[in-house]
Amino acid sequence: MQDLDSLPPVADVVPHGGAMLLLDALVHADDEGCTARATVQPAQLFTDAAGMPGWVGIEYMAQAIAAWAGMRDRRAGRAPGIGFLLGSRRYECDVPAFPIGSELTISVHAELTGDNGLGQFACRLALDGREVARANVSVFQPADAQAFLQGQQP
């Protein structure tokens, strides 16, 4: 188990960059899952006058899963791998948007991870401390993402 003081910058474990990196920091990470933090900024990708649309919550969840996978890769001595969001079941969001300036806490828990790169996660998103979104998210992290993208992996 690691806490905020011993965790690397989120950019070191998530393969997103620039405007597409929505997370600010990892707060907690262990073998079962992780918790990340994000603050909605006015100039971020996807924001408008109402804030960050509620449907972007699924991307926050996916990036928290990527951070968890990146921490696993890091502990194994590998660079963070590229993964793919396959889909979600029952994404529910109680708010139409996350207001600018609000703090989001994203928690993901690995329910199933296979040797073939498939994973299923229970995800929660809290807005200023109150849970407002939840989903079960399916992901795939191939052993060789470039080969997979080129159709060279079974």
N, C-alpha and C positions, 0 to 999 in steps of 0.2 A: 504494500500500500504506500502511495506517495501523496504528500500534500503540497499545497501551493509553493512552499519555500523550496522544495526539491524538484519541482517539475520544470521541464524546459519550456521556452517560449512556444506558443501554439504553432507558430510558423515553422518550427523545426520538426513537427510531427504530423502536420497536415499538408498534403501535396497541393493545396490551393494557394494562390498568390494574388497580390494586388487587390482589386475591388471585389474579387470573388471570395476572399477570406473574410468570413463574417464573425468568427469567434475572436475574442480578445485574449482569453487565457484559459488554461486548464486549472481547475480548482482541486481536483482529486482524480486519481487513476489507480486501479488495481486490476487483478486478473479477471474480475467479473464485469467491470464497466468503468465509466468515468463521469465526471461532472465538469462542465465548461461554463464560462461566463461570456456574455456579449452585451454591449451597450449599443442601442439603436442610435445611429448618427444621421444627421440631416443629409449629408452628401453621399451616403452609401448607395450602392446599387440596389434597386428595387424600391427605395423610399419615395414617398410623395408627401403631400401636405398632411395626410392623415397618419403618416408614419410608415412602418414596415408592414406590408399586407400580411394578414394572418396565415395565408397559404405558404409563406416563406418559412414558416415554422418547420416544415419537413426538411428544408435545406439546413437549418440550424441543427436538427437532429442528425442528418447525414454527416455533417461536418464533425459533430461530437463523436460519432461512430468512427470516422476517419482518424480523429485524434486518439481514440482508444487503440485502434489498429496500429497507428504510428508508434504509440508507446510500446506495444508488443514487438513491433519490428525493431525498435531502438534497443530494447532489452536483449533481443536476439543478435544484435550487432549488424542489423540491416538498415538501409535507408527506408524511409516510409514508402510503402507501395501505393499504387493507384488502385482504387476500388470503384465499384459502380453501384449506384442506387437502383435496385431492381423494382422496388415498389413498396407500398405500405398497405396495411389493413387498418381500417377504422381510424384514419386520421381525423381527429376532432379538435377544433379550436373554438374556444368560447368567446373570442374577441375578433372583430373584423380587422384590426390592425394593432401592432405594437407601437405605442407612441414614441416619438423622437425623444431621446434622453432616458428612456426606460431601460432598466437592467434586466436581462434575461438570464436565467439559469437553466441549462440543458443537461439532463441526466439520461444516460443510456445504460442499459443492463443487458449483457449478452445472455440470451436464452438458449441459443444454439449456435455453435460454430463448428463447421466441418473441415476436415482435412482437404476437401476439394475447393475451399475458398468461400463457400456459402455461409451466410450468417443471418440470424434473426435476432432482433433487439427490441426490448420494451423501452420506449422513450417517453420522456416527460419534459415539458417546457413550462417554467414558471416565470411570470411577469411580476417584477417587484415583490417576489416572495410568494405569490399565489399561483398555483398550477392552473394554466389556461389551455394547454394543448397536450395531446397524448396520441401515441400511435405505436403499432408494431411495424418495424421497418426491416425489410429484407435487402441484403447487400451481397455483392460478389467481389472477391479480391483474388484475381488469377495470380498464379505464381509468376507469370511473365506477361504483364499487361500489354506491352508492345506486340508480342507474338499473338496474343488474343485478339487485339484490334485488327491485326492483319490476317486473321482467320487461320493462323498456323497452330492453334492449340485446340485439342479435342474438347 
